[in-house]
Amino acid sequence: MQRQILFKCPRTGMNVQLRLDEEAVESGKPENTYVSVSCPACASFHLVNSTTGRTLGDLKTVHR
């Protein structure tokens, strides 16, 4: 089974939508778990939070 995530490419600024295998995104993992994804916008790899969709370098504060 697959799950969709949406993140912003840090190089191009484009919004990118990807599907991740459930094996890569195990339920019950902490919210600070990142997975390596191949970005179709810039052809590079990024570390993306599997829960929030934020990249590892994204320092914006989330207000809840």
WOPESUL-V992162 format. One record per residue. RES is the residue in three letters. SS is DSSP state (A for helix, B for strand, O for the rest). Layout:
BEGIN
res: [RES & RES]
ss: [SS & SS]
END
This chain:
BEGIN
res: [MET & GLN & ARG & GLN & ILE & LEU & PHE & LYS & CYS & PRO & ARG & THR & GLY & MET & ASN & VAL & GLN & LEU & ARG & LEU & ASP & GLU & GLU & ALA & VAL & GLU & SER & GLY & LYS & PRO & GLU & ASN & THR & TYR & VAL & SER & VAL & SER & CYS & PRO & ALA & CYS & ALA & SER & PHE & HIS & LEU & VAL & ASN & SER & THR & THR & GLY & ARG & THR & LEU & GLY & ASP & LEU & LYS & THR & VAL & HIS & ARG]
ss: [O & B & B & B & B & B & B & B & O & O & O & O & O & O & B & B & B & B & B & B & B & O & O & O & O & O & O & O & O & O & O & O & O & B & B & B & B & B & O & O & O & O & O & O & B & B & B & B & B & O & O & O & O & O & B & O & O & O & O & O & O & O & O & O]
END
